[in-house]
Each structure stands twice: as C-alpha cells, then as structure tokens.
Amino acid sequence: MNILAWIILGLLAGAIAKAIYPGRQGGGILGTLILGIVGAFIGGTIATLLETGTFAFAATSLSLTGVFLAVLGAIIALFIYYKFAGRAY
C-alpha cells in the first residue's frame, strides 16, 4: 500500500476511533494519524491470527473491511494506552 493510502486510512480510522471512544483524546491530527496506522496493524494482526491461526504482523488495506479492522484496532490501542497511562478519560 502506498504512503498516501496509509495516510488516508490512518486519518479515517483514527478519527472514527476517537469519535467512538468515550472521553476526550488529545493528540491533534498527527496523533490521530499515528493512532489509525497503529490500529491498522493491530486490526490486521488480529485478523491474520483469526484466519490462519498464526501470529504475523500484517496491516489492513484501504477497503471497507480494512477501515473497520483499523478502527477496531485503534479502539484497542486507545484502551491499552489509557489503561497503562492511568488516566480514566
């Protein structure tokens, strides 16, 4: 996937995840982009694990399923971050 698709997927998934996750998240546009890209890797890795039964780092593509998995991964990343950061919301 080229860099422009990564940026679009990252911004889209990060923005949707921040809108769904309760509370206020900071970070601006760069934080949203990074959150979405991390979410794409988490979602892709979970999908690969469930499909094949093997653990391999994979990223989602710029498709409807890929955006859904990236949003799911970004929500998981937000949950883990706030769990370890010690901040409730």
N, C-alpha and C positions, 0 to 999 in steps of 0.2 A: 504494500500500500504506500502511495507516495506521501510526502510530507503535508501537502495541502489537505488530503483526506484525513490524516491524523489530526490536524488542527481543527477541522470541521467536526469530526467525531468527538474529539476531546471537549470542545466548547459546548456542543449539543448535549452530550452525556453529562458533563459536569453541571451545566445549568439546570437540567431536569432533575438530577440527583439533589442539588441544593434546594430546589423548589419543593421536592417531596420530603426531604429530611426535616424533622421538626427543629425549631430554633433558628438562630441566626448564625450563619457561617461567614467568616471573613475571607480574605484572600484575593479579592478582585478578579480581574479577567485572567491573569496568569495562574492564580490558584485554581480557578475553575478549569482552565485548560489542563493543568497537570493532574487535577483530580479525575477528569474524564479519561485521560490517557492511562492513568493507573487503573481506573475502573475497567477500561477495555482489556488490559492484561489480566486483571483478576477474573473478569467475566469469561474471557476466552480460556483461561486455565481451568476454571471450574467446568465449563462446557466440554473441554477436551477430556477432563477427568471422568465426567459422567458418561460421555460417549464411548471412550476407548478403555477406560479403566486404568490408564497410565497417567502419571503426573508429568506434564510437559508445559513449559511456558509457551503460551500462544496468545495472540491478540485477535480481537474480533474485526470484522470488516465493516465497511460503510454500507450497511443494509439495515432493514427494519429489525431483523433478529440481532444483528450486531449492535445496534444502538440500544436495544432492550438489555442485552447482556452487559454492555458497557455501563448503563445506568444502574443495573443491579450490582455490578462490581464497585461502582463509585459509592453507592449507598453502604456497601460492606466496608469500604475503605474509610468512609466518614465515621461509621460506628466504631471501628477499631481505633481510629485516631482519637475520638472523644473519650473512649474507654480508657486509653492509656494517658491521655493528656489530663485527665482528672476533672475536666470541665463538663458539667451536665449538659448545658445547651449554650 
